[in-house]
């Protein structure tokens, strides 16, 4: 294969300060510095809630250094490997199409997270998405709102044949996160899962994944456009408008459908919380039957209040889900390609990123994607 010519400069969108628009200007193409590094020509880049949180100055754990190139969910084509490329990097020769998530750029490989024994959905020892010493692409390491970006070969995912880069980009955060959350719900036929925020970026993908996994699904949202988006997918999920139906009414209807008599056995087996509202959180917890599971994905600035009675008297379990392992990300993307799971998208050229951001704040629902071919 002919090695593509790589320019010295590129176009990129920079964040120069919190709560400011992006600045579109020239930048140097990044240089590889590790045997694991891949230089990727970006083909598509998704805009995520985390991008909005970072711009607002609320992403305290890993604040960026300015000027900063954001985007932690993107896809592209490998155009260069480092000198003395590692075995991991050699798995992605020039021309390979890859999806790039934020997590674990240059992990240390020696901390307790990196060396602990691998579980069924985790990566082999030596690499961990939870490494406290790693960088996060798009957060404290330059990301995908640029024509070229660096990726760590241990964190990328090969794009299946027939799946486009534009379809892949939203999967590198939204898809990975909701898939990992659903895996914590023991997905199998006969199980019922609820999704709070079912018309958002993660939620509408969750409706598709969960129904394709064979679960019965209750999707809940509380705004016109997200509800309309969720209903338009025709997944077979029961879409509930929380403004019109109480949680108690939903639980009773689930009980009627399943022939249950006691209140404690009525409801969903698991609920995934994607919203930041305490009211929505409480609504979701009310939907869970006794001994059920609440998977918390969102992390509002002020946190959530959890009732001790739900833990003690109803024996409900609460578990968090932030990241997906590389192993699970690969499984997710193959599942999506094989089952037709795709994000509902609106596309913009890189030069129009600020207009994309305005659209994000004006019309929630689905995913907004920078398409480099535009």
C-alpha positions as CSV (number, residue, x, y, z in Angstrom):
1,X,0.0,0.0,0.0
2,X,1.3,3.5,-0.9
3,X,2.2,5.5,2.3
4,X,0.2,8.7,2.2
5,X,2.1,12.0,2.3
6,X,1.7,13.7,5.6
7,X,1.6,17.5,5.7
8,X,3.5,19.6,8.3
9,X,0.4,21.6,9.3
10,X,-3.3,20.9,9.6
11,X,-6.6,22.6,10.5
12,X,-7.9,22.2,14.0
13,X,-10.6,23.7,16.4
14,X,-9.0,25.0,19.5
15,X,-10.5,25.8,22.9
16,X,-8.5,28.8,24.2
17,X,-10.4,29.3,27.5
18,X,-13.5,28.0,29.3
19,X,-16.9,29.2,28.2
20,X,-15.6,30.5,24.9
21,X,-16.3,29.5,21.2
22,X,-13.8,27.3,19.5
23,X,-11.1,28.9,17.3
24,X,-10.5,27.4,13.9
25,X,-6.9,27.8,12.8
26,X,-3.7,26.1,11.6
27,X,-1.7,23.8,13.9
28,X,1.3,21.4,13.5
29,X,0.5,17.8,12.7
30,X,1.3,15.9,16.0
31,X,4.4,13.8,16.2
32,X,4.5,10.3,17.5
33,X,6.5,9.8,20.7
34,X,5.8,6.3,21.9
35,X,6.2,2.9,20.2
36,X,2.4,2.5,20.8
37,X,1.5,5.7,18.9
38,X,-0.5,5.8,15.8
39,X,-1.0,8.9,13.7
40,X,-4.6,8.9,12.5
41,X,-6.2,11.0,9.7
42,X,-9.5,11.9,11.3
43,X,-12.5,11.1,9.2
44,X,-15.3,11.8,11.7
45,X,-15.6,13.2,15.2
46,X,-18.6,13.1,17.5
47,X,-19.7,15.9,19.9
48,X,-20.5,14.5,23.4
49,X,-22.0,15.9,26.6
50,X,-18.5,15.6,28.1
51,X,-17.3,18.1,25.5
52,X,-19.9,20.6,26.7
53,X,-19.0,19.9,30.3
54,X,-15.3,20.5,29.6
55,X,-16.1,23.8,27.8
56,X,-18.1,24.9,30.7
57,X,-15.2,24.3,33.1
58,X,-16.9,21.6,35.0
59,X,-14.6,18.7,34.2
60,X,-12.5,19.1,37.4
61,X,-10.7,15.7,37.5
62,X,-8.6,16.3,34.4
63,X,-8.7,19.9,33.3
64,X,-7.1,20.7,30.0
65,X,-4.2,22.9,29.2
66,X,-5.0,25.7,26.8
67,X,-5.0,25.9,23.9
68,X,-6.8,22.6,23.7
69,X,-8.2,20.4,20.9
70,X,-11.3,18.6,22.2
71,X,-13.3,15.5,21.1
72,X,-12.9,12.1,22.7
73,X,-15.0,10.0,20.3
74,X,-13.7,9.9,16.7
75,X,-12.7,7.7,13.9
76,X,-10.2,7.7,11.1
77,X,-7.5,6.0,9.1
78,X,-4.0,5.1,10.3
79,X,-1.4,7.0,8.3
80,X,1.8,6.5,10.3
81,X,3.3,4.2,13.0
82,X,6.2,5.2,15.3
83,X,9.7,4.2,14.6
84,X,10.2,0.9,16.4
85,X,6.5,0.3,16.6
86,X,5.3,-2.0,19.3
87,X,3.5,-5.3,18.6
88,X,0.2,-3.6,19.5
89,X,0.8,-0.9,16.9
90,X,1.8,-3.3,14.2
91,X,-1.7,-4.7,14.5
92,X,-2.9,-1.5,12.8
93,X,-0.8,-1.0,9.6
94,X,-1.1,2.1,7.5
95,X,-4.6,2.2,5.9
96,X,-6.4,0.5,8.8
97,X,-9.7,2.2,9.7
98,X,-10.0,2.7,13.5
99,X,-12.3,4.1,16.1
100,X,-10.6,6.1,18.9
101,X,-12.1,6.5,22.4
102,X,-10.8,8.9,25.1
103,X,-9.7,6.3,27.6
104,X,-6.2,5.5,28.7
105,X,-3.7,7.1,26.3
106,X,-0.3,6.0,27.4
107,X,-1.2,4.1,30.6
108,X,1.6,3.3,33.0
109,X,1.3,-0.5,32.8
110,X,2.5,-1.0,36.3
111,X,-0.2,0.4,38.7
112,X,-2.7,-1.8,40.5
113,X,-5.3,-1.1,37.8
114,X,-3.0,-2.0,35.0
115,X,-1.7,-5.2,36.6
116,X,-4.9,-6.6,38.2
117,X,-6.2,-9.9,37.0
118,X,-8.5,-9.6,33.9
119,X,-12.2,-10.2,34.3
120,X,-14.6,-11.4,31.5
121,X,-15.1,-8.0,30.1
122,X,-11.7,-6.3,30.9
123,X,-8.5,-6.1,29.1
124,X,-5.4,-8.3,29.8
125,X,-3.0,-7.2,32.5
126,X,-0.6,-4.4,31.4
127,X,-3.3,-2.1,30.0
128,X,-6.3,-0.6,31.8
129,X,-8.8,2.1,30.9
130,X,-8.9,2.9,34.6
131,X,-5.2,3.7,34.9
132,X,-4.9,6.9,37.1
133,X,-1.6,7.9,35.4
134,X,-2.9,7.7,31.8
135,X,-4.0,10.7,29.7
136,X,-7.5,11.0,28.2
137,X,-7.8,12.0,24.5
138,X,-9.9,15.1,24.1
139,X,-9.7,15.9,27.9
140,X,-6.1,16.4,28.9
141,X,-4.6,15.2,25.6
142,X,-5.5,16.7,22.2
143,X,-8.4,15.0,20.5
144,X,-10.3,14.6,17.3
145,X,-11.5,18.1,16.3
146,X,-8.6,18.3,13.9
147,X,-7.5,16.8,10.6
148,X,-4.9,14.5,12.4
149,X,-4.6,13.1,15.9
150,X,-2.6,10.6,17.9
151,X,-4.0,7.4,19.3
152,X,-2.5,4.7,21.5
153,X,-2.7,1.3,19.6
154,X,-3.8,-0.4,22.8
155,X,-7.0,1.8,23.0
156,X,-8.2,1.8,19.4
157,X,-10.8,-0.5,17.7
158,X,-10.8,-1.8,14.2
159,X,-13.9,-0.6,12.3
160,X,-15.8,-3.6,10.8
161,X,-16.3,-3.8,7.0
162,X,-19.4,-2.0,6.0
163,X,-19.5,0.3,9.0
164,X,-18.5,3.9,8.2
165,X,-16.3,6.3,10.1
166,X,-19.2,8.6,10.6
167,X,-21.2,5.8,12.1
168,X,-18.2,4.7,14.2
169,X,-17.3,8.1,15.8
170,X,-20.4,8.3,18.1
171,X,-19.8,4.7,19.2
172,X,-16.4,5.6,20.7
173,X,-18.0,7.2,23.7
174,X,-21.8,7.0,23.6
175,X,-21.9,3.5,22.2
176,X,-19.2,2.1,24.4
177,X,-20.7,3.6,27.6
178,X,-24.3,2.5,27.1
179,X,-23.2,-1.0,25.9
180,X,-21.0,-1.4,29.1
181,X,-23.9,-0.2,31.2
182,X,-26.3,-2.7,29.7
183,X,-23.8,-5.5,30.2
184,X,-24.1,-4.7,34.0
185,X,-27.8,-5.5,33.6
186,X,-27.2,-9.2,32.8
187,X,-28.7,-8.8,29.3
188,X,-30.7,-11.8,28.2
189,X,-34.2,-12.7,27.0
190,X,-36.7,-12.4,29.8
191,X,-35.0,-9.6,31.6
192,X,-36.5,-6.1,31.6
193,X,-34.4,-3.0,31.5
194,X,-35.3,0.7,31.8
195,X,-33.4,3.6,30.3
196,X,-33.8,7.0,31.8
197,X,-33.0,9.6,29.1
198,X,-33.9,7.2,26.2
199,X,-34.0,10.0,23.6
200,X,-30.5,11.3,24.1
201,X,-27.2,10.4,22.5
202,X,-26.6,7.4,24.8
203,X,-30.2,6.6,25.4
204,X,-31.4,6.1,21.8
205,X,-28.4,3.8,21.2
206,X,-29.3,1.9,24.4
207,X,-32.9,1.3,23.1
208,X,-31.4,-0.3,20.0
209,X,-28.7,-2.4,21.8
210,X,-31.1,-3.6,24.6
211,X,-33.8,-4.7,22.2
212,X,-31.3,-6.4,19.9
213,X,-30.0,-8.3,23.0
214,X,-33.4,-9.7,23.5
215,X,-34.5,-7.7,26.6
216,X,-37.8,-6.1,27.2
217,X,-37.2,-2.3,27.3
218,X,-38.9,0.6,29.0
219,X,-37.5,3.9,27.7
220,X,-38.3,7.1,29.7
221,X,-37.8,10.7,28.7
222,X,-39.5,14.0,29.5
223,X,-39.1,16.4,26.5
224,X,-40.8,16.5,23.2
225,X,-37.9,15.9,20.8
226,X,-36.2,13.1,22.7
227,X,-39.5,11.3,23.1
228,X,-40.3,11.7,19.4
229,X,-36.8,10.4,18.5
230,X,-37.2,7.4,20.8
231,X,-40.5,6.6,19.3
232,X,-39.3,7.0,15.7
233,X,-36.7,4.2,16.1
234,X,-39.4,1.5,16.1
235,X,-37.4,-0.8,18.4
236,X,-40.5,-2.3,20.1
237,X,-39.5,-0.6,23.4
238,X,-42.3,0.9,25.5
239,X,-41.5,4.6,25.4
240,X,-42.8,6.5,28.4
241,X,-43.3,10.3,28.7
242,X,-42.5,11.0,32.3
243,X,-44.5,14.2,32.1
244,X,-47.7,12.2,31.5
245,X,-47.2,8.9,33.3
246,X,-46.1,8.4,36.9
247,X,-43.5,5.8,37.9
248,X,-46.1,4.0,40.0
249,X,-48.5,3.7,37.0
250,X,-45.7,2.3,34.8
251,X,-44.8,-0.2,37.5
252,X,-48.4,-1.4,37.9
253,X,-48.7,-1.8,34.1
254,X,-45.5,-3.9,34.0
255,X,-46.9,-6.0,36.8
256,X,-50.2,-6.5,34.9
257,X,-48.4,-7.5,31.7
258,X,-46.2,-10.0,33.6
259,X,-49.0,-11.3,35.9
260,X,-47.3,-10.2,39.1
261,X,-49.3,-9.6,42.3
262,X,-46.9,-8.1,44.9
263,X,-45.6,-4.6,44.5
264,X,-42.0,-5.7,45.3
265,X,-41.9,-8.0,42.2
266,X,-43.3,-5.5,39.8
267,X,-41.0,-3.2,37.7
268,X,-37.8,-3.5,35.7
269,X,-34.9,-5.7,36.7
270,X,-32.4,-3.0,36.0
271,X,-32.5,0.8,35.3
272,X,-29.8,2.8,33.5
273,X,-29.6,6.4,34.6
274,X,-28.4,8.7,31.9
275,X,-29.9,12.0,33.1
276,X,-28.5,14.5,35.6
277,X,-31.9,15.4,37.2
278,X,-32.6,14.2,40.8
279,X,-36.3,14.0,39.8
280,X,-35.4,11.7,36.9
281,X,-33.1,9.7,39.1
282,X,-35.9,9.2,41.7
283,X,-38.4,8.2,38.9
284,X,-36.0,5.6,37.6
285,X,-35.3,4.1,41.1
286,X,-39.1,3.8,41.6
287,X,-39.3,1.7,38.5
288,X,-37.0,-1.0,39.8
289,X,-38.4,-4.1,41.4
290,X,-37.0,-5.3,44.8
291,X,-33.5,-6.8,44.5
292,X,-33.0,-4.9,41.2
293,X,-30.1,-2.9,40.0
294,X,-29.6,0.8,39.3
295,X,-26.7,1.5,36.9
296,X,-25.6,5.2,37.3
297,X,-23.8,6.6,34.2
298,X,-24.4,10.4,34.6
299,X,-22.5,12.4,37.2
300,X,-24.1,15.8,38.0
301,X,-22.0,18.3,39.8
302,X,-23.9,18.0,43.0
303,X,-24.4,14.3,42.8
304,X,-27.5,12.3,43.5
305,X,-29.4,11.7,46.8
306,X,-30.0,8.0,47.4
307,X,-32.6,6.6,49.8
308,X,-31.3,4.3,52.4
309,X,-34.7,2.6,52.4
310,X,-34.2,1.5,48.8
311,X,-30.9,-0.1,49.8
312,X,-31.9,-1.6,53.0
313,X,-35.6,-2.4,52.7
314,X,-35.9,-3.0,49.0
315,X,-32.4,-4.5,48.6
316,X,-31.7,-2.5,45.4
317,X,-28.1,-2.4,44.3
318,X,-26.4,0.7,42.9
319,X,-23.4,0.4,40.5
320,X,-21.6,3.0,38.5
321,X,-20.4,2.7,34.9
322,X,-18.0,5.3,33.3
323,X,-15.7,3.5,30.9
324,X,-15.7,0.5,28.6
325,X,-12.7,-1.8,28.3
326,X,-11.0,-2.0,24.9
327,X,-12.2,-5.7,24.7
328,X,-15.8,-4.6,25.3
329,X,-15.5,-1.7,22.9
330,X,-14.5,-4.2,20.1
331,X,-17.4,-6.5,21.0
332,X,-19.8,-3.5,21.0
333,X,-18.7,-2.2,17.5
334,X,-19.0,-5.7,16.0
335,X,-22.4,-6.1,17.6
336,X,-23.5,-2.8,16.2
337,X,-22.3,-3.6,12.7
338,X,-23.9,-7.0,12.8
339,X,-27.3,-5.8,14.2
340,X,-27.7,-2.4,12.4
341,X,-27.3,-0.3,15.6
342,X,-26.5,3.3,14.5
343,X,-26.8,6.7,16.0
344,X,-29.3,9.2,14.6
345,X,-27.0,11.9,13.3
346,X,-26.7,15.5,12.2
347,X,-23.5,16.2,10.4
348,X,-21.3,19.4,10.1
349,X,-18.0,20.3,8.6
350,X,-15.0,20.9,11.0
351,X,-15.1,24.6,10.2
352,X,-18.7,24.8,11.5
353,X,-18.0,23.3,15.0
354,X,-19.4,26.3,16.8
355,X,-22.7,26.1,14.8
356,X,-22.8,22.4,15.8
357,X,-22.4,23.4,19.5
358,X,-25.3,25.9,19.2
359,X,-27.4,23.1,17.7
360,X,-26.4,20.8,20.6
361,X,-27.8,23.3,23.2
362,X,-30.9,24.1,21.2
363,X,-32.2,20.7,20.1
364,X,-31.3,17.7,22.3
365,X,-31.5,14.1,21.0
366,X,-29.4,11.9,18.8
367,X,-25.8,12.7,18.0
368,X,-24.0,15.6,16.3
369,X,-21.0,14.6,14.2
370,X,-18.2,16.4,12.4
371,X,-17.8,14.8,9.0
372,X,-14.4,15.6,7.5
373,X,-15.6,14.8,4.0
374,X,-17.9,17.9,4.1
